[in-house]
């Protein structure tokens, strides 16, 4: 078997097509967002066919990556659509190809798959940029407020004996350190909970984990995990949406001798 045939075989193993009243439902070999297969649709009428999504693409992307309807993000999506020959019906939230003869379905379907793969990459990059922006804003505010009196560092070990435990931001002097976690993901909040358990007793420098939510009420951290943090006696929580000054004041109070 040639390399080309091997690649074609691998691609086709993950591909399935079934007829539906609309036309065709096509399960592709590509993953979509949370790991489920990417499914696209071929809509038929009068001997012609066009590709379309299920109408929920934008909603699902926003569930993962946040608001995508800003001018900048919508502009990027429109540009991607143009590059792939895709129309975006903003009123119905549908991504559509042009109508074409059914003989051209293969090429049109591949371009449509490529477009949706690119657009989900755009969503993930958008989410990462937002996450980084909040973390950087938090670090700069902490550095400005505490940098003259305390050591302030980013993503570094909390002790020589436990180098595997790090925090987004460390604020430290000889007696106490605040281990600050930007609550941008489930993992970060769980790290804070683990830190509270590991560093609660028997250490020369007292460690206080601080979890800072960008917006507690709109957080993508599971409600169960948020409740665990609220109920933990050894963790301080703060909400950036309630005011940056309040967050910094709470941290300052923790660091007082």
C-alpha positions in Angstrom: 0.0 0.0 0.0 1.4 3.4 -1.0 1.7 6.3 1.5 -1.1 8.1 -0.2 -3.4 5.0 0.1 -2.5 4.6 3.8 -3.4 8.3 4.5 -6.6 7.9 2.5 -7.5 4.7 4.4 -6.8 6.3 7.8 -8.9 9.4 6.8 -11.8 7.2 5.6 -11.8 5.0 8.7 -13.1 8.0 10.7 -15.5 9.2 8.1 -19.2 8.1 7.9 -22.2 9.4 5.9 -25.8 8.8 6.5 -28.9 10.2 4.7 -31.2 12.4 6.7 -34.3 14.4 5.6 -32.1 17.5 5.1 -29.6 15.5 2.9 -26.5 14.1 4.5 -25.0 14.0 8.0 -21.3 13.5 7.7 -19.2 12.4 10.7 -15.6 13.6 10.0 -12.3 12.1 11.3 -11.7 15.4 13.2 -12.4 16.2 16.8 -14.7 19.0 17.8 -14.1 21.0 21.0 -14.6 18.6 23.9 -13.3 15.6 21.9 -16.5 14.5 20.2 -16.4 13.9 16.4 -16.9 17.0 14.2 -20.2 16.5 12.3 -21.2 18.6 9.2 -24.3 18.5 7.0 -24.9 18.4 3.3 -28.2 20.1 2.4 -29.9 18.9 -0.9 -32.4 20.6 -3.1 -33.2 20.3 -6.8 -30.1 18.3 -7.6 -27.8 20.8 -5.8 -26.0 20.5 -2.5 -24.4 22.9 0.0 -22.5 22.3 3.2 -23.7 23.7 6.5 -23.2 23.4 10.2 -25.9 22.5 12.8 -26.7 26.1 13.6 -25.2 25.9 17.1 -21.5 26.3 16.2 -21.2 29.8 17.5 -23.1 29.0 20.7 -20.8 26.0 21.4 -17.7 28.0 20.7 -18.8 30.8 23.0 -19.5 28.2 25.7 -15.9 27.2 25.5 -14.1 30.4 24.7 -16.4 33.2 25.8 -18.1 36.0 23.8 -17.1 35.8 20.1 -19.4 38.5 18.9 -17.0 41.5 19.4 -16.0 43.4 16.3 -12.4 42.0 16.3 -13.4 38.3 16.7 -16.3 38.5 14.3 -14.0 40.2 11.8 -11.5 37.3 12.1 -14.3 34.7 11.6 -15.7 36.6 8.6 -12.2 36.6 7.1 -11.8 32.9 7.7 -15.1 32.2 6.1 -14.2 34.3 3.0 -10.9 32.4 2.6 -12.8 29.1 2.6 -15.7 30.2 0.4 -18.1 30.0 3.4 -21.1 32.3 4.0 -22.1 33.3 7.6 -25.8 33.9 8.0 -25.6 36.0 11.2 -29.3 36.2 11.6 -29.7 32.3 11.8 -26.1 31.7 13.1 -25.5 29.3 10.2 -22.2 28.7 8.3 -23.0 27.8 4.7 -21.2 27.0 1.5 -22.5 28.0 -1.9 -24.9 25.7 -3.7 -23.1 23.4 -6.1 -23.7 20.2 -8.1 -23.6 17.0 -6.0 -20.6 15.8 -7.9 -18.6 18.5 -6.2 -19.6 17.5 -2.7 -16.3 15.9 -1.8 -14.2 19.1 -2.4 -16.8 21.3 -0.8 -17.0 19.1 2.3 -13.2 19.1 2.8 -13.1 22.9 2.6 -15.9 23.1 5.1 -14.2 20.7 7.5 -11.0 22.8 7.2 -13.0 26.0 8.0 -14.6 24.6 11.1 -11.2 23.2 12.3 -9.7 26.7 11.8 -12.5 28.4 13.6 -12.3 26.3 16.6 -8.6 27.0 16.8 -9.5 30.7 16.7 -11.8 30.1 19.7 -9.2 28.4 21.7 -6.6 31.0 20.9 -9.1 33.7 21.9 -9.8 31.9 25.2 -6.0 31.7 25.9 -5.5 35.3 25.1 -8.3 36.3 27.5 -6.8 34.0 30.2 -3.3 35.4 29.8 -4.6 39.0 29.8 -6.3 38.6 33.1 -3.3 36.8 34.7 -1.0 39.6 33.4 -3.3 42.3 34.7 -3.4 40.6 38.1 0.4 40.3 38.2 1.0 43.9 37.2 -1.4 45.2 39.9 0.1 43.0 42.6 3.7 44.0 41.5 2.8 47.7 41.7 1.1 47.3 45.1 3.5 45.0 46.9 6.7 45.0 44.9 8.5 47.5 47.1 7.9 45.6 50.3 7.7 42.0 49.2 9.3 39.6 46.7 6.8 39.1 43.9 7.3 36.3 41.3 5.5 34.3 38.7 5.0 30.5 38.4 7.8 29.5 40.7 8.2 27.0 43.5 6.7 27.8 46.9 9.6 26.0 48.7 12.9 24.3 48.2 11.5 21.0 49.5 8.3 21.1 47.3 9.5 22.5 44.0 6.7 20.7 42.2 4.1 23.1 43.8 3.9 26.5 42.1 1.4 29.3 42.0 0.6 31.9 39.3 2.0 34.7 41.5 4.0 34.5 44.8 4.1 37.4 47.2 6.7 36.6 49.9 8.8 37.8 52.8 10.7 35.9 55.5 7.5 34.9 57.4 4.6 34.6 55.0 3.8 34.0 51.4 0.6 34.4 49.5 0.2 31.9 46.7 -2.1 33.6 44.3 -4.0 31.6 41.7 -5.9 33.2 38.8 -9.1 31.1 38.7 -9.1 30.9 34.9 -9.5 27.1 34.8 -10.6 24.2 36.9 -7.0 23.0 37.2 -5.8 26.3 38.8 -8.4 26.2 41.5 -7.7 22.5 42.2 -4.0 23.5 42.5 -5.0 26.0 45.2 -6.9 23.3 47.1 -3.9 21.0 46.9 -1.6 23.7 48.1 -3.8 24.4 51.1 -3.4 20.8 52.1 0.3 20.4 51.6 1.4 23.7 53.2 -1.1 24.1 56.0 1.3 22.8 58.8 4.9 22.4 59.7 6.6 25.0 57.4 8.8 27.9 58.4 7.1 30.3 56.0 3.3 30.4 56.4 1.6 29.9 53.0 -1.9 31.3 52.3 -3.4 30.2 49.0 -5.5 33.0 47.4 -7.9 32.3 44.5 -8.8 35.3 42.4 -11.8 35.0 40.1 -12.0 37.3 37.2 -15.8 37.2 37.7 -17.0 34.8 40.3 -20.6 34.7 39.0 -19.6 34.1 35.4 -16.7 31.8 36.1 -16.3 28.6 34.0 -15.0 26.8 37.1 -17.6 24.2 38.1 -19.9 25.3 40.9 -18.9 22.2 42.9 -15.3 23.3 42.9 -16.2 26.9 43.7 -18.1 25.6 46.8 -15.1 23.6 47.9 -13.0 26.7 47.8 -15.5 28.8 49.6 -15.8 26.1 52.3 -12.0 25.7 52.8 -10.9 27.5 55.9 -7.3 27.8 54.6 -8.0 29.5 51.3 -8.9 33.1 50.7 -11.0 34.0 47.6 -11.5 37.3 45.9 -13.5 38.5 42.9 -11.7 40.9 40.5 -15.1 41.9 39.1 -16.0 43.3 42.5 -13.1 45.8 42.3 -9.3 45.4 41.9 -8.7 47.7 45.0 -10.8 45.3 47.2 -8.8 42.3 46.0 -5.5 44.0 46.7 -6.7 45.2 50.1 -7.7 41.7 51.0 -4.3 40.4 50.0 -2.6 43.2 52.0 -4.6 42.3 55.1 -3.3 38.7 54.8 0.3 39.8 54.6 0.1 42.0 57.7 2.2 40.8 60.6 
